[in-house]
Every structure is written in C-alpha cells, then in structure tokens.
Amino acid sequence: MKDSEIYSNLRVPQGSRIIVRVDGRSFSKLAPRLELEKPYDLDFVRILVYCCRDFFTEFSPSFIYTFSDEVNILLDEVPFSGRVEKLNSVFASFFAGSFTREICQSDRFSRILEKSEDFKPISFDSRVIPLDTDGMIEYFKERQDEAWRNCLNGYAYWTLLEEYGKKEAALFLKGKKKQELHDLLFDRNINIMDFPLWQRRGVAIYREKVSVEGYNPIKQEKVVSHRWKPHVDWELPLFNREFFLSKDIITE
C-alpha cells in the first residue's frame, strides 16, 4: 500500500525558502456563531495572533503575517525534509488545535460556545508556496494590499447596511475599486485613516533583539546579553525591501 501514497515524496526544492499560507475554513459561517463584532473584532484577532506566537515557538519561522482569517508563514529552515504533504497537514492541524484551545479558554467565547447546540469543529487549510527573495517580498506586498482592500470593503459593506439590505449592499460594492470604496466612505463622513493600522495593514510577528541584564558572579559585575524574541507588530509600515532588510529577514 506504500506505493499508493503517491504524494508522500513530493518535496519543496532543497535549500529554498517557502511561504506556507494557512486559511480558516468557512470562517464566514463561524463569525456569526462566535458573535464577532463587525467589521473587526479585536478579541478574535488577538486569538489568531496567540496562535501565531504558538507556531513561532514550535517551528521558528522567519516571519509571520496575518490579517482576516489567513496566516502567511515564511520559513528559511523547512521542517519534515520539505515534504509538502507533511507541511500542509501538520501546519493546518496545528492552527486548528491552537485556535480551538484559545477559543475555549476565552471567557467571552467559551460562554458563547456553551449556549451553542450546533457548533462545528474549527479547521484550517494550508498551501505551500516556494519563492525566491524578490518573489517573497512581492508576495507579502500583495497580501498587505489585500488586507487594505478587505478593510475598505468591510467598512463599506457594514456602512451600506444602514441604507440597503445585504444583497443590495453586496451588489452595490461588486467591482468597486479601492479608491471608489474610499470615496464611498468619505462621502458618509467616515475617514478610513482614522482606524487602527492593524485593521488597514495587518499584524506581523518576527524576531526582535532585546537586551537582557544579568550578573556575572565570577567577575562580580553586571553583564548585558542579547536575545532574539518574537515581537508582535500591530503598527506595520507598508512592506518593501527596506522593511525586510531592517528586520534581518533578508540580507543584501
């Protein structure tokens, strides 16, 4: 039967850096069951960030970027000998388990779950994307651009619900460009730039060098050492090559 496992030896190119994108499955249906605030719920975002920190501790990625219900993971050191089947199955199940644990430990969401009679298991899907450095930078720029569009579209949709029904609002927004969405909100006295940066640009987790003060008992003096710890960045700039260079995620 081993011969029937036709995908078990599919591997990413040796020595390549990869991005693994993990997406929540059917989270549009999960949102009302969790009674999430619209268009953004900070408690939900924090839970997803906690999951990212869990992943950072377990697998030591170079960089994680998250918005909406998706997580984009940059790996320089690829585990499981680069086996695509293993990467996708383990990473998707890791986030499903971590997310479920965080939801159940949340006072707010656990009370909601106790009242629910048809709460279905939470799951994620995963895909592997091998890229060179230039492709990686372009990828994260595109995902951040999508986060910006999601922000505009989300606020536009929930604002239009004050004037239209759900179908009418969705139809009104169909095909609208980002500038048109921005103008739509501005015409209704909503300045999208007033909202938090994490809503407009997403959240990133990466290593940051921190100084740790200690004491050398032999020399009887204070010493300072440096360690790399995961840092959650809620106020991201626009992604570009300089950003990734400044965070030691890439080198010249």
C-alpha positions in Angstrom: 0.0 0.0 0.0 3.0 2.3 0.4 3.2 2.6 -3.4 -0.3 4.1 -3.4 0.9 7.1 -1.3 1.7 9.0 -4.5 2.2 12.4 -2.8 4.3 11.3 0.1 7.6 12.1 -1.7 6.5 15.5 -3.1 9.0 18.0 -1.6 9.9 21.7 -1.9 13.1 22.4 -3.7 16.1 21.7 -1.5 17.5 24.9 0.1 14.6 27.1 -0.9 12.7 29.4 1.4 9.0 28.9 1.3 5.8 30.5 2.4 3.0 28.4 3.9 -0.4 30.1 3.8 -2.9 28.8 6.3 -6.6 29.9 5.9 -9.5 29.5 8.2 -12.1 27.2 6.6 -15.7 28.5 6.5 -14.9 31.3 8.9 -17.7 33.4 7.3 -20.1 30.9 9.0 -18.0 30.8 12.2 -18.1 34.6 12.7 -21.9 34.9 13.5 -21.7 31.8 15.7 -19.0 33.5 17.7 -21.0 36.7 17.7 -18.0 38.6 16.3 -18.1 42.4 16.1 -18.1 43.7 12.5 -16.1 44.5 10.5 -13.3 43.8 13.0 -13.2 42.0 16.4 -10.1 42.7 18.4 -10.6 39.6 20.6 -10.7 37.4 17.5 -7.6 39.0 16.1 -5.8 38.5 19.4 -6.6 34.8 19.4 -5.2 34.4 15.9 -2.1 36.3 17.0 -1.7 34.0 20.0 -1.9 31.1 17.6 0.9 32.7 15.5 3.0 33.0 18.7 2.4 29.4 19.5 3.6 28.5 16.0 6.6 30.7 16.3 7.7 28.9 19.5 7.2 25.5 17.9 8.7 25.9 14.4 10.9 29.1 14.5 9.8 30.7 11.2 11.5 33.8 10.0 8.3 35.9 9.7 4.5 35.6 10.0 1.9 38.0 8.6 -1.8 37.7 9.4 -5.0 39.5 8.5 -8.6 38.4 8.3 -8.5 34.6 8.9 -5.3 33.9 7.0 -1.8 33.4 8.2 1.3 33.7 5.9 4.4 32.0 7.3 7.9 32.5 5.9 10.3 29.6 6.6 14.0 29.6 5.9 14.5 26.3 7.6 11.9 23.9 6.2 11.0 21.0 8.6 9.9 17.5 7.6 12.6 17.3 4.9 10.4 19.6 2.9 7.6 17.1 2.4 4.6 19.1 1.1 2.1 16.6 2.4 3.5 16.8 5.9 3.9 20.6 5.9 0.3 21.1 4.9 -1.3 18.6 7.2 0.8 19.5 10.3 0.5 23.2 9.9 -3.2 23.2 9.2 -3.9 20.9 12.2 -1.6 22.9 14.4 -3.6 26.1 13.8 -6.9 24.3 14.2 -5.8 22.9 17.6 -4.2 26.1 18.8 -7.2 28.2 17.7 -9.7 25.9 19.3 -7.8 25.9 22.6 -7.6 29.7 22.6 -11.4 30.0 21.9 -12.3 27.6 24.6 -10.0 29.4 27.1 -11.5 32.8 26.3 -14.2 33.8 28.9 -16.2 35.6 26.2 -16.1 32.9 23.5 -16.4 30.0 25.9 -19.7 31.4 27.2 -21.0 31.6 23.6 -19.9 28.0 22.9 -21.8 26.8 26.0 -25.0 28.1 24.5 -24.4 26.7 21.1 -26.0 23.4 20.1 -24.6 23.0 16.6 -21.0 24.3 16.9 -18.9 22.6 14.3 -15.2 21.7 14.6 -12.8 24.5 13.5 -10.5 23.7 10.7 -7.8 25.4 8.5 -6.4 24.6 5.1 -2.8 25.1 4.0 -0.8 25.6 0.8 3.0 25.7 0.2 4.4 28.5 -2.0 8.2 28.3 -2.9 9.6 31.7 -3.8 12.9 33.5 -4.2 13.6 36.6 -2.2 12.1 39.0 -4.8 9.0 36.9 -5.1 8.7 36.7 -1.3 8.8 40.5 -1.0 6.2 40.9 -3.8 4.0 38.2 -2.2 3.8 40.0 1.2 3.2 43.3 -0.6 0.3 41.8 -2.4 -1.2 40.2 0.8 -0.9 43.6 2.6 -2.6 45.2 -0.3 -5.4 42.6 0.1 -5.6 43.5 3.8 -6.2 47.1 2.8 -8.9 46.2 0.3 -10.5 44.0 2.9 -10.6 46.9 5.3 -12.2 49.2 2.8 -14.7 46.6 1.6 -15.6 45.6 5.2 -16.3 49.1 6.4 -18.1 50.0 3.1 -20.3 46.9 3.4 -21.3 47.4 7.0 -21.9 51.1 6.4 -24.2 50.4 3.4 -26.3 48.1 5.5 -27.6 51.2 7.2 -29.1 52.1 3.8 -29.6 48.8 1.9 -30.3 45.1 2.5 -27.5 42.6 2.4 -27.9 41.6 -1.2 -28.3 45.2 -2.4 -25.2 46.3 -0.4 -23.1 43.4 -1.9 -24.3 44.2 -5.4 -23.6 47.9 -4.9 -20.0 47.1 -3.9 -19.3 44.5 -6.7 -16.4 45.5 -8.9 -15.7 48.7 -7.0 -12.0 49.8 -7.0 -10.2 50.8 -3.8 -10.4 54.5 -4.5 -14.2 54.2 -5.1 -14.6 52.4 -1.8 -12.5 55.1 0.0 -14.7 57.8 -1.6 -17.9 56.0 -0.7 -16.9 56.0 3.0 -15.6 59.6 2.9 -18.9 60.8 1.4 -20.5 59.3 4.5 -18.2 61.1 6.9 -16.0 58.1 7.5 -12.3 58.6 7.2 -10.7 55.1 6.9 -7.3 56.6 8.0 -8.8 57.1 11.5 -9.0 53.4 12.1 -6.1 51.4 13.7 -3.2 50.4 11.5 -3.6 46.7 12.2 -7.0 46.8 10.5 -5.5 48.5 7.4 -2.2 46.7 7.2 -2.5 43.5 9.2 -0.2 42.2 12.0 3.3 40.7 11.8 5.3 38.5 14.1 9.1 38.5 13.8 12.2 38.2 15.9 13.5 41.3 17.7 16.8 41.7 19.5 16.3 42.5 23.2 18.9 43.3 25.8 18.9 41.2 29.0 20.7 42.3 32.1 22.4 39.7 34.2 25.1 39.3 36.8 28.5 37.5 36.4 29.3 36.1 39.9 32.9 35.3 38.9 33.7 38.8 37.8 31.1 40.2 40.3 29.8 42.6 37.7 26.6 43.3 35.7 26.6 42.0 32.2 24.3 42.6 29.2 23.4 39.9 26.7 21.2 39.9 23.7 18.4 37.5 22.7 16.0 37.2 19.9 12.4 37.1 21.0 9.1 37.1 19.0 7.7 40.6 18.6 4.1 41.3 17.6 3.9 44.4 15.4 0.5 46.0 15.4 1.6 49.1 13.6 3.2 48.0 10.4 4.6 50.2 7.7 4.0 49.4 4.0 6.0 46.3 3.1 9.1 46.8 0.9 12.6 45.5 0.6 13.9 48.0 3.2 11.4 46.7 5.8 12.6 43.1 5.4 16.2 44.2 5.5 15.7 46.3 8.7 14.2 43.3 10.5 17.0 40.9 9.4 14.6 38.8 7.5 16.6 39.1 4.3 20.2 40.3 3.6 21.7 42.2 0.6 
